[in-house]
């Protein structure tokens, strides 16, 4: 299984846009797409500007017409991820806590479409329209339902940090499973006599269990006590 331009696909899937088409008429967005394609194959740690230039079939200097440096490239890649967040229905009607939860779940879903999506987003501080729209939607929902003693901006920061951190852990776990390293790591914990603090609620249990349910439970924990009874979370 591999990632390609925001979609998880099986190797050999037909009908995708050929890389030759992507290279033609290089733009910031197309460069981010090529970078995601490279990361889907080799991982974020392997991505360098020189390797990206080779993948794009341009000289390294040509990249700097579109991105300032490696960090700016990561911002462009984060823009692509935030552009994949489905905000349909969240900006219409009356805001409530359920929509806050739904917004967070959709942000996570978008990050998971891209290999190393959590790491790409972390610390990118992208100012793009797509990123700002996602942040503004989450803030507007929180502002409408948060009780006065809490600051909606602070809660939004906690939620974004939780989403990103959960995805980073989740994708690291999936990488370890894919490399057949996870079982040996877990076995090593018990092999040296170290007892797990909570076998039903530690990170091993969370990662190997129903991660969707566990993720949403964490959102509930963050939101608990911060919305009035009439805006309480129903699911």
Buried (B, 14 or more C-beta within 10 A) or exposed (E): EBBBBBEEBEEEEEEEEEBEEBBEEBEBBBBBBBBBBBBBEEEBEEBEBEBBBEBBEBEBEEBEEBBEEEEBBBBBBBBBBBBBBEBEEBBEEEBBBBBBBBBBBBBBBBBBBBBBBBBBBBEBEBEBEBBEBBBEBBBBBBBBBBEEEEEBEEBBBEBBEBBBEBBBBBBBBBBBEEEEEBEEEBEEEEEEEEEBEEEEEEEBEBBEEEBEEBBBEBBEEBBEEBBEEEBEBEE
